[in-house]
């Protein structure tokens, strides 16, 4: 369920830069969705870091 939200976000970002009719729109949306997931995981990793370090 959550992956659909990531893909909708990625599709919106990619739609700003390229046409939805282009043959590689899904590939670009997939790459942006992976980038969104990586950024979210990095933010979670630093947010959970203990403050005494």
C-alpha positions, 0 to 999 in steps of 0.5 A: 500500500505504501509503495503506491504513495511513493510511486504517485509522488515519484510520478508527480515529480517526473511529470514536471520534467517529462511528458507522460507519453514518453516511452521511458516515463515508467523507468524515470518514475521508478528511479525517482521512487528509489531516490525518494525511498533512499532519502526517507531511509537516510532521514530516519537513520539520522533521526533515530541516532542518539543525541549523546553521540 
